[in-house]
Amino acid sequence: MTLIDEVLMNNITSNKPIWIMRQAGRYLPEFREIRSRNPNFIELCLNEKLSSEITLQPLRRFNLDAAIIFSDILMLPYGLNQKVEFKKNIGPILGNLNLDNILNLKEIDFVEKLKPVYKLIKLIRNNDLTKNKNTIGFVGAPWTLLVYMINQESPKLGLKNDFFKDKIFLNETLKVIEKYLIIHIKNQVESGAQIIQIFDSWAGLLEEKDLSNYIYEPTTNLVKYIKSLNIPVICFPKGIKKYKEFCEIVNPSAICIDYEVDPKQIMKDIKIPVQGGMDPKILLTDRENLKKEVKKYLDIFRNHPYIFNLGHGILPSTDPKMMDYLVKMVKDY
Ligand code: CP3
């Protein structure tokens, strides 16, 4: 049993386990080196030799408790034959969504397209570097995927004006996303993923009245499905504000919190295991400040099942030395 397994069984551990969102990524020179030779991001994700190597890169450097597979939440629309491109300095750009084509798609064709993701999971599970560590698979939440698939680009500046115009179309799309998410999760678990994290990066965009339809209902369905496989599920509804209500309704195995919520309030409100919280920007300051902030989270959650992580992905401008210091501090605490 690993430390993370203990925490996910709702046990308080004296040492807190640690992994970091986006731990395999652009702040590592060895990632940038591979990336510079592979301009097509989707193709890089579909090259299991490289994607497994990238997954393992942070484990070679740091004493982390888990590997998170190097993939992307937008592999799902890619698997559904929607065009997905990553443009430098802009982010993801998606092609038009053709719902009829998706409704006519065959499950085996979807799985075939994403096979390299499942092969990557098998490769890293068989690697000595993940021995006694957890392998985390992940998906985007139905709502966040709906956002990308309909908005066709990051909604950083807000959703397009007509986003909510056709509710029937939105709900049909949501249903088909849910269907394929289940297939994607099933295949990740069968390949060896031991935990699933659901990233709802744009949960904060919804008004309260819409939370039930777009977040609570579809996410609850996924959580129930993942639990039925005897696999723990961590939800990250970034920016949702109502973490307590989310946990009561959706009931994940653990909740990942963002950097805008007050950890003390979470400690009072939430009875399930908690993950994350610290602002990734702290890693851009100095060691003294980092120490102070890490200590804050570890002290607040000392008597709670807690996995150390950040309140969003590690920033590309992070110095790997600061990451090293962070991991050592959590381990030596
Ligand atoms: O955590 C990890 O180390 C695993 C890898 C991982 C990636 N994306 C690789 C990646 C994970 C877990 C994701 C999830 C993801 N992808 C989310 C949810 C988490 C979050 O950040 O909110 C979202 C919204 C996406 C969609 C996406 N993919 C965006 C918006 C972008 C471009 C901007 C950005 O934040 O990097 C990507 C590209 C992407 N996915 C990169 C990496 C390492 C950068 C690729 C590059 O340009 O080199």
Residues whose N, C-alpha, C, O or C-beta is under 5 A from the ligand:
A	BS01	CP3	I20 M21 R22 Q23 A24 G25 R26 R35 I68 I69 F70 S71 D72 I73 G91 P92 F199 S201 G313
